[in-house]
């Protein structure tokens, strides 16, 4: 074990934000970088282990995307049709989905650095693939959701393995089964980090510390305390190890809180999956192409408000508020081909040739479900063309809740229903940082030597644009790593 006082930069955490911060710190001149991962080695990586780890970033279109996909064949490349995604597009999306509450400086920093950060990932050796969840294939052409298109090769686990290999080659020390038990110092400066590991308890006196320990979504007690009724009953899509104690220690040290403490990424997932560490296969994000009803047989939200990228992280909350916290996504044979197939293939749907038969199998009053679907079908405005590649304005009129886009009658059997519930991925409440990645104290001043990135930083409110979480980890991990290294060198 290294001398507890010779660590330049200590990174708390073992997920993508932590690796990005550690690699950036090492690149920026930090001689000795140590990562502390609470989980055992075969469970390292935090939430990224359970994510496809897609990215949202500013880019100029297909030609730039090709730089990340050097092995793509010419025919596939020519079929790609990603629209350029500008800085203003990204900032507008961040402000819109957070209802204008996001920190304006941090939002601008995220957008401004997103392109550079993705290219930095590529340059240090991370491999990429097309993100299958970001596009629809229509007549052989790939139509992408704005700002998306790339994911790390091998998904979350693949990215983590790549980062670990890079970190080890750079001489970064990684210690597993190493739980942080104390952050000592004051709101002026971090001084000591307490650790409990298999070999015993010890203290480290690093020159700089970067907090990348995640949120509190795996703590039923903290969910109940901060997130409201039934939040302790949520299924957890991410790591069982993200239980919030490092976040609590940082607040006790004097860090200022930020973000939406009653908010979280809470999406619709398969109701039949386990309660914790639910895989990406449980995602049920194609609700735009059908309707969703609760256990009473009634619709309860606008399934066509926008692309799932902008609604899925809040839709789980809506489901959680229904009787029993369960709902059913219903599709007919026109909608089924539009589902994200690599996700729904892992489900066990209920199928029937009539709505009455489907209702009986779901335990819903057939009269109610038939009325709901007849009312919906009669409200569909068929004079507007249906276009699954964009918000088409094909809506319903005269019913509540309205469906704003992609409204198509359910009239082509057999019908299929998927049971869904609420799955929490990460929480939105955390510590406040500035544009240099420094953690601020309650007086708004930087705590000397303390930095943060990832879910532990408070940034989002109400909702977030899909795949901006991984980009946030990357951008602020890169910034925090460089800033921490600079602080060690006295710059």
C-alpha positions in Angstrom: 0.0 0.0 0.0 1.3 3.5 -0.8 2.2 6.0 1.8 -1.1 7.6 2.9 0.3 11.0 2.3 1.9 10.6 -1.2 -1.3 10.5 -3.2 -1.7 13.4 -5.5 -5.3 12.8 -6.6 -7.7 10.5 -4.9 -10.8 9.6 -6.9 -13.7 8.2 -4.9 -15.7 5.8 -7.1 -15.2 3.3 -9.8 -17.7 4.2 -12.6 -17.2 6.0 -15.8 -17.0 9.5 -14.2 -14.3 8.2 -11.9 -12.2 6.6 -14.6 -12.5 9.7 -16.8 -11.5 12.0 -13.9 -8.5 9.7 -13.0 -7.2 9.4 -16.5 -7.6 13.2 -17.1 -5.7 13.9 -13.8 -2.9 11.5 -14.8 -2.7 13.1 -18.3 -2.6 16.6 -16.7 0.5 15.7 -14.6 -0.7 14.1 -11.4 2.1 11.6 -10.6 0.1 9.3 -8.2 -3.6 8.8 -8.8 -5.6 6.4 -6.7 -9.2 5.2 -7.2 -11.2 3.8 -4.4 -14.1 1.5 -5.5 -16.6 0.5 -2.8 -17.7 -2.6 -4.8 -15.8 -5.8 -5.2 -13.9 -6.1 -8.4 -16.5 -8.3 -10.1 -19.1 -5.6 -9.5 -17.1 -2.5 -10.1 -18.4 0.3 -12.3 -21.5 1.8 -10.7 -24.5 2.5 -12.9 -22.6 2.1 -16.1 -22.6 -1.7 -15.6 -26.3 -1.6 -16.3 -26.4 1.0 -19.0 -25.9 1.0 -22.8 -23.8 4.2 -22.2 -24.9 6.3 -25.1 -23.8 9.9 -25.5 -25.5 13.2 -26.4 -23.0 15.7 -27.9 -22.6 18.6 -30.3 -21.6 17.3 -33.7 -21.7 18.3 -37.4 -23.4 15.2 -38.8 -22.5 12.0 -40.5 -19.0 12.8 -41.5 -17.9 13.7 -38.0 -19.7 10.6 -36.6 -17.7 8.5 -38.9 -14.5 9.5 -37.1 -15.8 7.4 -34.2 -16.8 4.5 -36.4 -13.7 3.8 -38.5 -14.8 0.2 -39.4 -18.3 1.1 -40.6 -19.0 -0.2 -44.1 -19.6 2.3 -46.9 -23.2 1.2 -47.5 -24.2 1.7 -43.8 -22.4 5.0 -43.7 -24.3 6.3 -46.7 -27.6 5.3 -45.0 -26.9 7.4 -41.9 -28.9 10.6 -41.6 -28.0 12.3 -38.4 -28.9 15.9 -38.3 -26.1 18.3 -37.0 -26.6 19.0 -33.3 -25.5 22.5 -32.3 -24.4 24.1 -29.0 -27.7 26.0 -29.0 -29.7 22.8 -29.6 -28.0 21.1 -26.6 -28.5 24.1 -24.3 -32.1 24.5 -25.4 -32.8 20.9 -24.7 -31.2 21.1 -21.2 -33.2 24.2 -20.3 -36.5 22.9 -21.7 -36.6 19.5 -20.0 -35.3 20.9 -16.7 -38.0 23.7 -16.9 -35.3 26.4 -16.9 -33.9 25.4 -13.5 -30.5 24.0 -14.6 -27.4 26.0 -13.7 -26.9 28.1 -16.8 -23.1 28.2 -16.5 -22.9 24.4 -16.1 -25.3 23.8 -18.9 -23.2 26.0 -21.2 -20.0 24.2 -20.0 -21.6 20.8 -20.7 -22.6 21.8 -24.2 -19.4 23.7 -25.0 -17.1 20.8 -24.0 -19.2 17.9 -25.2 -17.6 17.6 -28.7 -14.1 18.0 -27.4 -14.7 15.5 -24.6 -16.1 12.8 -27.0 -13.0 13.2 -29.2 -10.8 13.0 -26.2 -12.4 9.7 -25.3 -11.7 8.4 -28.8 -8.1 9.7 -28.7 -7.3 7.9 -25.4 -8.6 4.6 -26.9 -12.3 4.2 -26.2 -14.1 2.4 -29.1 -17.6 3.3 -30.2 -20.5 1.7 -32.1 -23.8 3.0 -33.4 -26.3 3.4 -30.6 -29.1 1.1 -31.6 -31.5 2.9 -29.2 -31.0 6.3 -31.0 -32.3 5.6 -34.4 -35.2 4.1 -36.5 -34.5 2.4 -39.8 -37.1 3.5 -42.4 -36.7 2.2 -46.0 -33.1 1.3 -45.3 -32.2 4.7 -43.9 -31.1 5.5 -40.3 -33.0 8.4 -38.8 -31.4 9.6 -35.5 -32.8 11.3 -32.5 -31.2 14.8 -32.1 -27.7 14.8 -30.6 -27.5 11.0 -30.3 -26.0 8.2 -32.4 -23.0 6.8 -30.5 -22.4 4.4 -27.6 -19.3 2.8 -26.3 -18.4 -0.6 -27.7 -19.7 -3.3 -25.5 -22.1 -1.0 -23.7 -21.5 0.0 -20.1 -19.4 -3.1 -19.2 -17.4 -2.7 -22.4 -16.6 0.9 -21.7 -15.6 0.2 -18.1 -13.3 -2.6 -19.2 -11.7 -0.2 -21.7 -11.3 2.5 -19.2 -9.8 0.1 -16.6 -7.2 -1.1 -19.2 -6.3 2.5 -20.0 -6.0 3.5 -16.4 -3.8 0.5 -15.5 -1.5 1.2 -18.4 -1.1 4.7 -17.1 -0.1 3.5 -13.7 -3.3 4.5 -11.9 -3.9 2.5 -8.7 -7.4 0.9 -8.3 -8.5 -0.5 -5.0 -11.7 -2.5 -4.8 -13.7 -3.3 -1.7 -12.6 0.0 -0.4 -15.4 1.9 1.2 -15.0 5.5 2.2 -16.0 6.0 5.8 -15.1 9.7 6.4 -14.3 13.0 4.7 -12.4 15.1 7.3 -11.6 18.7 7.1 -13.8 21.7 6.9 -15.8 23.8 4.5 -12.5 25.5 3.7 -10.4 22.4 2.8 -10.5 18.6 2.5 -7.8 17.0 4.5 -8.3 13.3 5.3 -10.3 10.5 3.8 -11.1 7.4 5.9 -11.2 4.0 4.2 -12.5 0.6 5.3 -11.1 -2.2 3.2 -10.5 -5.9 3.5 -7.1 -5.4 5.0 -8.5 -3.0 7.6 -9.2 0.6 8.2 -6.8 3.4 7.3 -6.6 7.1 6.4 -5.3 8.8 3.3 -4.1 12.5 3.2 -4.3 13.2 -0.6 -3.4 16.5 -2.1 -6.8 16.6 -4.0 -10.0 14.5 -3.9 -12.5 14.0 -6.7 -15.9 12.7 -5.6 -17.4 10.3 -8.2 -19.4 8.1 -5.8 -22.8 8.3 -7.4 -26.2 9.3 -6.0 -28.4 7.7 -3.4 -30.8 5.7 -5.6 -29.9 2.3 -4.0 -30.8 3.5 -0.5 -34.5 2.8 0.2 -34.3 5.0 3.3 -32.9 8.0 1.4 -35.4 7.5 -1.4 -38.2 7.6 1.1 -36.8 10.6 2.8 -36.2 12.7 -0.3 -38.3 11.4 -3.2 -41.7 11.0 -1.6 -44.5 8.4 -1.3 -43.7 4.9 -2.6 -40.2 5.9 -3.6 -38.8 3.2 -1.3 -40.6 0.6 -3.4 -39.0 1.6 -6.7 -37.0 -1.0 -8.6 -33.4 0.1 -8.9 -32.0 0.0 -12.5 -28.4 0.8 -11.4 -25.8 -0.4 -8.9 -26.8 -1.7 -5.5 -23.7 0.1 -4.1 -24.8 3.7 -4.8 -26.3 4.3 -1.4 -25.4 8.0 -0.9 -23.1 7.9 2.1 -20.3 9.9 0.4 -22.8 12.5 -0.6 -24.0 12.8 3.0 -20.4 13.1 4.2 -19.7 15.9 1.7 -22.8 17.8 2.8 -21.7 17.3 6.5 -18.3 18.7 5.6 -19.9 21.9 4.4 -20.6 21.3 0.7 -23.6 23.2 -0.8 -26.4 21.1 -2.1 -27.7 21.5 -5.7 -30.0 19.9 -8.2 -33.5 18.5 -7.7 -33.6 16.6 -4.4 -37.1 15.2 -5.0 -36.1 14.4 -8.6 -34.5 11.4 -10.3 -34.2 9.6 -13.6 -37.2 7.3 -13.2 -38.2 5.4 -16.3 -40.7 2.7 -17.3 -39.3 -0.8 -17.0 -40.6 -4.3 -17.1 -42.7 -5.0 -14.0 -41.5 -8.6 -13.8 -37.7 -7.8 -13.5 -35.8 -8.0 -10.1 -36.0 -5.2 -7.6 -32.3 -4.1 -7.9 -29.6 -4.0 -10.5 -32.1 -4.3 -13.3 -30.5 -4.7 -16.7 -31.0 -2.5 -19.7 -33.1 -5.3 -21.2 -35.9 -4.2 -18.9 -36.3 -0.8 -20.6 -39.7 -0.2 -22.1 -39.3 3.1 -24.0 -41.5 2.7 -27.1 -44.7 3.9 -25.5 -45.0 6.6 -28.2 -46.4 4.1 -30.7 -49.3 2.8 -28.6 -51.2 3.8 -25.5 -50.5 3.2 -21.8 -53.3 2.4 -19.3 -53.3 1.8 -15.6 -54.7 -1.2 -13.8 -58.2 0.5 -13.9 -58.0 0.6 -17.7 -57.6 4.4 -18.1 -54.9 6.4 -19.9 -53.1 8.8 -17.6 -50.4 10.7 -19.6 -49.5 12.0 -23.0 -47.6 9.1 -24.6 -46.7 11.3 -27.6 -45.4 14.5 -25.9 -42.0 14.1 -27.5 -39.4 11.5 -28.5 -38.6 9.1 -25.6 -35.2 10.8 -25.2 -37.0 13.8 -23.7 -39.7 12.0 -21.7 -38.6 8.5 -20.5 -36.7 9.8 -17.4 -39.9 11.3 -16.0 -42.4 8.7 -17.3 -41.5 6.3 -14.6 -42.7 8.8 -12.0 -46.1 8.9 -13.7 -46.4 5.2 -13.6 -45.4 5.1 -9.9 -48.3 7.4 -9.1 -50.9 4.9 -10.5 -52.7 2.3 -8.5 -50.1 -0.3 -7.4 -47.4 1.5 -9.3 -48.1 -0.7 -12.4 -49.3 0.1 -15.9 -49.7 -1.6 -19.3 -48.3 -0.4 -22.6 -50.7 -1.6 -25.4 -49.8 -1.9 -29.1 -51.5 -3.3 -32.2 -49.8 -4.8 -35.2 -49.2 -1.4 -36.7 -47.2 -0.3 -33.6 -45.3 -3.4 -32.8 -42.8 -3.1 -35.7 -41.8 0.3 -34.4 -40.7 -1.0 -30.9 -37.0 -0.9 -29.9 -36.7 -4.5 -30.7 -33.5 -5.3 -28.8 -35.3 -4.3 -25.6 -38.8 -5.6 -26.0 -37.5 -9.0 -27.2 -36.7 -9.8 -23.5 -40.2 -9.2 -22.3 -43.1 -11.6 -21.7 -46.1 -9.8 -23.1 -49.8 -10.6 -22.9 -51.4 -11.1 -26.3 -55.1 -11.4 -27.4 -57.2 -11.1 -30.5 -59.7 -8.8 -29.0 -59.6 -5.9 -26.5 -62.0 -7.7 -24.2 -59.9 -10.8 -24.2 -56.8 -8.7 -23.5 -58.5 -6.9 -20.6 -59.5 -10.3 -19.1 -56.0 -11.5 -19.2 -54.7 -8.3 -17.5 -57.3 -8.3 -14.8 -58.9 -5.1 -16.1 -62.7 -4.6 -16.5 -63.3 -5.3 -20.2 -66.0 -2.6 -20.5 -63.6 0.1 -19.2 -60.7 -0.9 -21.5 -62.9 -1.2 -24.5 -64.3 2.3 -23.8 -60.8 3.8 -23.3 -59.6 2.4 -26.7 -62.8 3.3 -28.6 -62.6 6.9 -27.2 -58.9 7.1 -28.1 -59.6 5.8 -31.7 -62.4 8.2 -32.3 -60.2 11.1 -31.2 -57.3 10.4 -33.6 -56.9 13.0 -36.3 -56.2 10.9 -39.3 -55.9 13.9 -41.7 -52.3 14.4 -40.4 -49.8 12.0 -41.9 -48.0 9.6 -39.5 -44.2 9.9 -39.4 -42.3 7.9 -36.7 -39.0 9.7 -37.5 -40.1 13.1 -36.0 -42.8 14.8 -34.0 -45.5 14.6 -36.6 -48.4 16.6 -34.9 -50.7 13.6 -35.5 -52.7 14.0 -32.3 -56.0 13.3 -30.6 -58.8 15.9 -30.1 -61.5 16.0 -27.5 -60.0 13.6 -24.9 -57.9 14.0 -21.8 -55.0 13.3 -21.6 -54.3 14.3 -25.2 -51.8 12.4 -27.3 -49.7 15.1 -29.1 -47.9 13.1 -31.7 -47.9 9.6 -33.3 -51.6 9.0 -32.5 -52.7 6.0 -34.5 -55.9 3.9 -33.9 -55.4 0.6 -32.2 -57.5 -1.6 -34.5 -55.3 -4.2 -36.0 -55.2 -7.4 -33.8 -53.7 -9.3 -32.3 -53.1 -6.8 -29.5 -50.1 -7.0 -27.2 -49.6 -5.5 -23.6 -46.4 -5.1 -21.6 -46.6 -4.7 -17.9 -44.4 -1.8 -16.7 -43.4 -0.2 -13.4 -41.0 2.6 -12.3 -37.3 2.0 -12.3 -35.0 4.5 -10.8 -31.5 5.0 -12.4 -29.9 8.0 -10.6 -31.0 10.8 -8.3 -30.7 14.5 -9.3 -29.8 15.9 -5.9 -26.1 16.4 -5.1 -23.3 18.8 -4.4 -22.8 22.1 -6.2 -19.7 22.5 -8.4 -18.4 25.4 -10.5 -17.2 25.3 -14.1 -13.8 24.1 -12.9 -15.3 21.1 -11.2 -14.6 22.4 -7.7 -17.1 21.6 -5.0 -18.5 24.8 -3.4 -19.3 25.3 0.2 -22.5 26.8 1.7 -21.0 30.2 1.3 -20.5 29.6 -2.4 -16.7 29.4 -2.2 -14.6 26.4 -3.4 -13.6 23.8 -0.8 -9.9 23.6 -1.4 -8.8 20.3 -2.9 -12.3 19.0 -3.4 -13.8 18.3 -6.8 -16.7 16.3 -8.2 -18.3 14.7 -11.3 -21.1 12.3 -12.1 -24.3 11.6 -10.3 -23.0 13.1 -7.0 -23.1 16.6 -8.6 -26.5 18.2 -8.5 -27.3 19.4 -12.1 -30.7 18.2 -13.4 -34.3 19.1 -12.4 -37.5 17.2 -13.2 -36.0 15.5 -16.2 -32.9 15.3 -18.4 -32.2 14.8 -22.1 -31.4 11.1 -22.7 -27.7 10.2 -22.8 -26.6 13.6 -21.3 -25.8 11.8 -18.1 -22.9 9.9 -19.6 -21.8 13.2 -21.4 -22.0 15.0 -18.0 -19.7 12.4 -16.4 -17.3 12.7 -19.3 -17.2 16.5 -19.5 -17.0 17.2 -15.8 -14.7 14.2 -15.1 -12.3 15.6 -17.6 -12.5 19.1 -16.1 -12.3 17.9 -12.5 -9.3 15.7 -13.3 -7.4 18.5 -15.0 -8.3 21.0 -12.3 -7.3 18.6 -9.5 -3.9 17.9 -11.1 -3.4 21.7 -11.6 -4.2 22.3 -7.9 -1.6 19.7 -6.9 1.0 21.5 -9.1 0.1 24.8 -7.6 -1.3 26.3 -10.8 
